[in-house]
Amino acid sequence: MKLIVAYIQPEKLNEVKQELYKDEIFKISVTNALGCGQQMGYTETYRGVDVEVNLLKKIRIEIAITESFVDKTVEAIIRGARTGEIGDGKIFILPIEQAIRIRSGEKGEVAIG
């Protein structure tokens, strides 16, 4: 079992979801996040004062999957999120030690669904 964590641009969320749905990946969690990377933010003027904005809005997607879905999940996220510009995001793949479905008590891959 793996946990895929992806950080993408907010405007790419719908495209990523559609690509995941095409590959029959429906169970995802989405969270608003702030972060900075190679983009390093930007400067804007607010009431005559220059303000450096270096924490940019991002979307964090988490998907718990079985080993057989890892490659197609990663490929779907890349297809939906890639623009070819700095700031497209990152994908991390983490091992899951155990998964438990609270409703039924099922454990392991069965609990992921």
PECORBEL-V747812 format. One record per helix or strand of 3 or more residues. SS is the DSSP state (@ for helix, = for strand). FROM is the first residue (numbers start at 1). TO is the last residue. If there is no record, write none. Layout:
{{SS;FROM;TO} {SS;FROM;TO}}
//
This chain:
{{=;2;8} {@;10;22} {=;29;35} {=;42;46} {=;49;53} {=;56;65} {@;67;81} {=;89;95} {@;109;112}}
//
